[in-house]
Amino acid sequence: VRVDGERTELLCTNVMYSGVMLTAGRHRIELNYRTPYLTAGWVVTLTGFGIFILIWRADKRREEKS
């Protein structure tokens, strides 16, 4: 979290909400969120798709030889 360009601590409020302490007045608030395990999920998905393609091609070649 950044408030007016400075890093600020993100607080846990009411068990499931997030908040920041602010002073009175106007502020520019910037929240950045990164999905956990997104990169790992893409790696697993692409690996699985690659394995599927390899198995599919091997099956096609086996059918052509028969």
C-alpha positions as CSV (number, residue, x, y, z in Angstrom):
1,V,0.0,0.0,0.0
2,R,1.2,3.5,-0.8
3,V,-0.4,6.6,0.6
4,D,0.7,9.8,-1.1
5,G,3.7,7.9,-2.6
6,E,5.0,6.5,0.7
7,R,4.8,2.8,1.7
8,T,2.2,2.3,4.5
9,E,1.4,-0.7,6.6
10,L,-1.8,-2.6,5.5
11,L,-3.9,-3.4,8.5
12,C,-6.3,-6.2,9.1
13,T,-9.7,-4.8,10.2
14,N,-12.8,-6.6,11.3
15,V,-11.2,-10.0,10.6
16,M,-11.6,-10.1,6.8
17,Y,-11.1,-6.5,5.7
18,S,-8.0,-4.4,5.1
19,G,-7.4,-0.8,5.9
20,V,-4.8,2.0,6.3
21,M,-4.5,4.7,8.9
22,L,-5.0,8.1,7.4
23,T,-5.0,11.7,8.6
24,A,-7.9,14.0,7.7
25,G,-7.8,15.4,4.2
26,R,-7.3,14.2,0.6
27,H,-4.9,11.4,-0.1
28,R,-3.8,9.4,-3.1
29,I,-4.0,5.7,-2.2
30,E,-2.4,3.0,-4.3
31,L,-3.1,-0.7,-3.7
32,N,-1.2,-3.4,-5.5
33,Y,-2.3,-7.1,-5.4
34,R,-0.5,-10.1,-6.7
35,T,-2.5,-13.4,-7.0
36,P,-0.7,-16.0,-5.0
37,Y,0.8,-18.9,-6.9
38,L,-0.2,-17.4,-10.3
39,T,3.1,-18.2,-11.9
40,A,3.1,-21.7,-10.5
41,G,-0.4,-22.2,-11.8
42,W,0.7,-21.1,-15.3
43,V,3.7,-23.5,-15.2
44,V,1.5,-26.4,-14.2
45,T,-1.2,-25.6,-16.8
46,L,1.3,-25.2,-19.7
47,T,3.2,-28.4,-18.7
48,G,0.0,-30.3,-18.6
49,F,-1.1,-28.9,-22.0
50,G,2.4,-29.9,-23.4
51,I,2.1,-33.4,-22.1
52,F,-1.4,-33.7,-23.6
53,I,-0.1,-32.6,-27.0
54,L,2.7,-35.1,-26.8
55,I,0.4,-38.0,-25.9
56,W,-2.1,-36.9,-28.6
57,R,0.6,-36.8,-31.3
58,A,2.0,-40.2,-30.2
59,D,-1.5,-41.7,-30.4
60,K,-2.0,-40.2,-33.9
61,R,1.3,-41.7,-35.1
62,R,0.3,-45.1,-33.7
63,E,-3.0,-44.9,-35.5
64,E,-1.2,-44.1,-38.8
65,K,1.1,-47.1,-38.5
66,S,-1.8,-49.4,-37.9
